[in-house]
Amino acid sequence: KIVEANFTQLQRTASVYQTWLCFWAQAMHDPALARLQHINSNRLYSNLRYSFAQLLPEAQATIAAKQTAAMIDGFWLRSALSLQPSEAFSQAEHLCKCFIENLLQQHGDH
């Protein structure tokens, strides 16, 4: 559900993703916005960490949460900046889910 929440139809609208891009750009220069971005980033990591901890040992859950947060943020940013954001966002959500499935399968194989 965490992946879906980051790629909802609302998040895919031009006005919303453009607002997020402006927010991130301003957060580098405005301490109040940087604080909000830090909170948002920590919340994503914390939610992922909690979810992975239900399925993986502690060390692997921590790594998986960091990797997945980076995948979500990276794919989201690349989608927002792409020439066809709508298509890119759909593919991004799918790729993030595939990453998680592969990660969990790899752990299950060991």
VENJO-V814932 format. One record per residue. N is the residue number from 1. PSI is psi in radians with two decimals (* if undefined). NEAR is the number of other ideal C-beta (glycine too) atoms within 8 Angstrom. D_LAST is the distance of its C-alpha to the last C-alpha in whole Angstrom. Layout:
BEGIN
{{N;PSI;NEAR;D_LAST} {N;PSI;NEAR;D_LAST}}
END
This chain:
BEGIN
{{1;-0.45;4;26} {2;-0.75;11;26} {3;-0.84;12;25} {4;-0.67;8;28} {5;-0.50;7;30} {6;-0.18;11;30} {7;0.55;13;31} {8;2.90;8;34} {9;-0.66;5;37} {10;-0.78;6;39} {11;-0.36;12;37} {12;-0.07;12;37} {13;2.53;8;41} {14;-0.76;6;43} {15;-0.62;6;45} {16;-0.85;10;41} {17;-0.51;13;39} {18;-0.66;9;42} {19;-0.77;8;43} {20;-0.74;10;39} {21;-0.73;11;40} {22;-0.73;8;43} {23;-0.85;10;42} {24;-0.71;9;39} {25;-0.75;8;42} {26;-0.53;9;44} {27;-0.42;11;41} {28;-0.29;7;41} {29;-0.24;6;45} {30;1.99;8;45} {31;-0.62;5;44} {32;-0.74;6;44} {33;-0.62;11;42} {34;-0.69;10;40} {35;-0.77;8;39} {36;-0.70;9;39} {37;-0.70;11;36} {38;-0.76;8;34} {39;-0.81;8;34} {40;-0.78;8;33} {41;-0.76;9;30} {42;-0.63;8;29} {43;-0.77;8;30} {44;-0.87;13;27} {45;-0.79;11;25} {46;-0.77;8;25} {47;-0.72;9;25} {48;-0.77;13;22} {49;-0.79;11;20} {50;-0.80;8;21} {51;-0.79;10;20} {52;-0.54;14;16} {53;-0.34;9;17} {54;-0.32;5;17} {55;-0.35;8;13} {56;2.73;10;12} {57;2.79;5;12} {58;-0.89;7;15} {59;-0.75;6;15} {60;-0.61;10;12} {61;-0.69;13;15} {62;-0.82;10;17} {63;-0.78;8;16} {64;-0.69;13;15} {65;-0.75;13;19} {66;-0.78;9;20} {67;-0.78;10;19} {68;-0.69;16;20} {69;-0.73;12;23} {70;-0.68;8;24} {71;-0.83;11;23} {72;-0.90;13;26} {73;-0.77;9;28} {74;-0.84;8;28} {75;-0.66;12;28} {76;-0.83;13;31} {77;-0.81;9;33} {78;-0.65;10;33} {79;-0.80;14;34} {80;-0.55;12;37} {81;-0.02;6;38} {82;2.90;9;37} {83;-0.42;2;40} {84;1.32;6;39} {85;-0.71;11;38} {86;-0.85;7;37} {87;-0.73;8;35} {88;-0.71;11;33} {89;-0.72;14;32} {90;-0.80;9;31} {91;-0.67;9;29} {92;-0.79;13;28} {93;-0.79;13;27} {94;-0.79;8;25} {95;-0.66;10;23} {96;-0.74;14;22} {97;-0.69;9;21} {98;-0.71;8;19} {99;-0.81;11;17} {100;-0.79;11;16} {101;-0.79;8;15} {102;-0.73;8;13} {103;-0.80;11;11} {104;-0.63;10;10} {105;-0.71;8;9} {106;-0.72;8;7} {107;-0.65;10;6} {108;-0.43;6;6} {109;-0.27;5;4} {110;*;4;0}}
END
